[in-house]
């Protein structure tokens, strides 16, 4: 397929993520206030969408406590800047097996595997405009860790997300995940058109070479909306590749801690760098209102208590 550059692009900022990066940079936000403040700063810099996880405010370790999501949500929605809120629903599917010669029982101390209702508890409470759906199981990074998303778990989660009136962002870590996403659309469990996030270069999913990217892009229906990202030093150039291939861009500290070699970044700096890149490419930046129109989203007001 010939390249057809996207000239009207929205930027998603993945603010803090669920990885163990909290001690690798002082800019990785931990508390709900820090996460919300960083998301708001990214929105002011040009991000139309902010993708948020939460962390234990004391240790910085990833967690999925609903009251922390509630605080992040309320702070962002009460801010004097507009932004589309995207909350993760990827936590709670983490399984750590025993060693190769005795894989069972699983490592209970490191495993966090819960049911569909528990994985979506904070989504039901906060009702973000978008939430993620990691559309497949993957051997993740190293050792015995597996990101576990069985077909029927995904069917159940997709159905519940639809019932909540939240738009799913389908996280695609490998080609089979996109294949199954299209199956869920056929079954009426995901909307058509769908919203896709291509997650490239994450061991051991799809490698971040351009041939693999284009193979995945070519498998996305033309009327769907998609975005892509890669990790570390590839984050910004991969954003350019995504736009050249017709997509949108994700940046942020979830995927990359550096502005350039040996210089730690903030979320807003990564967004600013992306805005500069897109401007040089001749692309314009979409506003949150334009993203809502494109994706059929409804802006939600702060919850009064």
N, C-alpha and C positions, 0 to 999 in steps of 0.2 A: 504494500500500500504506500502511495506517495505521502511524504510529510505534508501536513497542513497545519501550520502554526496557529495556535490559539491566541488571538489578539485581545481577548477580554478575559482576564485571569483573576481568580480569587486565591488568596493566600490563607492557608490554615497554619496556625501556630500550635504545635504540640508542646505544651508548657513545661511539664515535669516528668511524665512517663511513669512506668512501673518497674524500671530497672534499678540496679544498685549503683546509681551515679551520685547519690547524695553527698558522698565524701570526696568526690573527684573535682568538684567545683563549688565555690561559695555562692554561685549564682543560681544553683538548682533550688527552687523554692520548696519549702517543707510545710509550713503551717498553712491553714486555709487563707489567712490574710496574705501571706507571701505569694501563694499560688494565684489568688485573685488579683493582687496588685500587678504581678508579672503578666497575667492575661490582659489586664486593662492597658498596661503599657504597650503590649504587642498590638492591641487593637488600635491604639492611638498612632502606632507606627505604620499601620496599613493592613494588618490581618483582619479579614472579614469574619473568620471562624477561629475559635480557640478550642482546642481539644485538651481536656483536663482529666488527670488522675488525682488521687489524694495520697498523702503520706502521713505517717505518724509524726506529729509535730515535734516530738522530743528526739526521736532517733533518725527521722528522715526515711525510715524504711517504708516501702510501698504497703498500702493497706486498702481496704474497701469499706470503711466505716461510713454509714449513711449520714450520720450527723455532720461529718466533715464535708461531704459532698453538699449537704444542705447549706452550710456556711459559705462554701466557695460559690455556689449558685446564687445565693442571696446577695453576696458582695458584688458579683459581676453584674447582676441584673439591676442593682441599685446604683451602679456607677454612671457618671455623666458622659459615657461613650457607648455607642451602639456596637454590638458584636453578636454573632451567632454562637450559641453555646452547644458544644459537642462533648458529651461525657463518655468515657470508656465503659464498656460492659465486658471487657476482656478478662477481668480479674475473677478468680474463683474456679479456674480451669487448669490449675497447675499441679502436676503430678510428678513426684520424684520417686523413681523405682529404687529397689534395692540393687546391689551390685550384680554384674552379669551372671555370676554363678548362683545367685539366689535373689531373683528380681522381686519375689514376694516374701514377706509382706512389704508394702510400699513404705517409704520413709514418712511416718506420720508427722514428724516435727517440721518437715519442709514442704509437705503437700498441703495445698489449699484447693480442695475439690468440693464444690457445693452444687445444689440443684439450680434449675433455671430461675425459679422465683427469687432465691437468695442472690443470684448473680445480677438480677434486675431490680432488686429492692430499692436502690438509690435512684434508678431511672423512674420507677413509679412514684417515688417521693418528690423528685426534683423536676420531672417532666422537661428535660432539655429539648431543644429543637431537633437535635441529632444525637444518636448514640451509636457506638461501634458494634459490629458483629464480626468476630474473627472466624472466617468461614472455612475452618478446617483444623485438623490436628497436625502438629509439627514437632519433630525433634528440634529442640531449641537450645542453641549455643553448644553445651557440652555435657559430659557426664550422663546422668540418668534422668535429666529433666525433660518432661514432655508437656507441651501445651496441648491440652486435651479438649477437643470439641467434636463430639461424636455427631453423626448425621441427625439422630433423633433429638439430641440436646439442641442442636442448631434449629431444627424445625420448631421445637417448643419455644425457644427464645425469640425466633423470628415472629411467630404468631403473637406472643405476648407484647413484643415491641409494637407491632401493628395495632393491637388492641389499645395500647396506651396513646396512640396518635403521635408517636415519635418516629422520625425518619431514620432508618438504619443506614449507616455508612459501612459497607461491606469491606472488611479488611482482608486483602488477598495477599497471602505470603508465598503462594506457589500456584502453578497453573491449574492443579486440580481443585483449588479453592474457588477459582473463577468458574470452573465447570459446574461445581456443586451450587454456587450462587445462582447460576442460570436454571438449574433444576428447581431450586426453591421458588424462583419466579414462575416457572411452569406450574408448580403446585399451588400458586396463589398465596404463598407465605411471605414473599418479598414483593415490593412494588415494581411495576414496569412503567416508566424507566426507573433504574436503580442508580445509587450513588456508590462508586467504587474507589477504594484507596489501595493503590499498588504499593506494597511494602517490600522494597527491593534490598538485596544485599544482607539480609539477616540470616545468620547461620542457623539452621541449614534449610533455608527456603530457596526462593528464586534468587540466583546471583544477579548482581546489578550491572551486568554487561548490557549493551544497547540492543544486541540481538534478542536477548530474553525479554527486555522491555517491549520491543516492537512485536514480538510474538504474542505477548499478553494484551497489548493495546489492540492488535488485530482481532483478538477474540472477544473484545468488548463490543456489544451492539452499538451502532452509530448513535442512537438516540439516548444512550445512557451518559451520565456525567462521571468523569474520573479525574483522579489526582494521583501523584506519585511522589515518593521520596526515597532517598538512600541515606546511608549513615556516614558520620564523621566528615572527613574532608570532601567526600563526594556529595554532600548535601546540596550545596548551592549549584554546582554544575549539573547535578541531576535534575534540579528544578528547571534549569534551562532546557535540558533534554525533554522533560515532560511537556513543557510549553511548545517546543518545536514539533512534538508528536501530537499536539492537539489537546493536551490536558491542563490541569491546574497544579498548584504547588503546595507542598507541606514543608515547613521548616520548624526549628525549635529545639530546645534543650533535651527533649526526650530522645532525639536521634543524633545530636551533635553538640559538643560542649565548646567548640572553638570557633572564633571569628576568622582567624587565620593561624598559621603555625605558631604555637606557643602563646597565643593570646586567647584567654577564656572569654566567652561571649555571654551576653544576656539575651533573653528572648527578643526584646525589642531591637537589639542590634542585628540579629539574624533576619528579622523582618525588614528592617531598613536596608540591609544589604541586598535582600531579594527584590525590594521595590526598585532600587537603583539598577539592578540587573535587568528587570523586566522593562523598565523605562528605556534602557539602552537598546533593548530588543524591539522596541516599538509597540509593546503591549500596554494596555491600560489596566488599572487595578479596579476590581469590582468592589462595591460597597456592600455592607451587610444587607441593606435593603434590596440590592440587586440580586444577591445570592438567595434571599428568601423568595423573590419572584421566580428565579430560575428553578429552584428546587421545590417550590410549593410549600414553603415553611410558614408558620404563623408565629410571630414574635410573642413571647410570653412575658407578662408583667411580673415584678417582684411579688412574692407571696407575703401578704400581710398576716401578722400573727397577733 
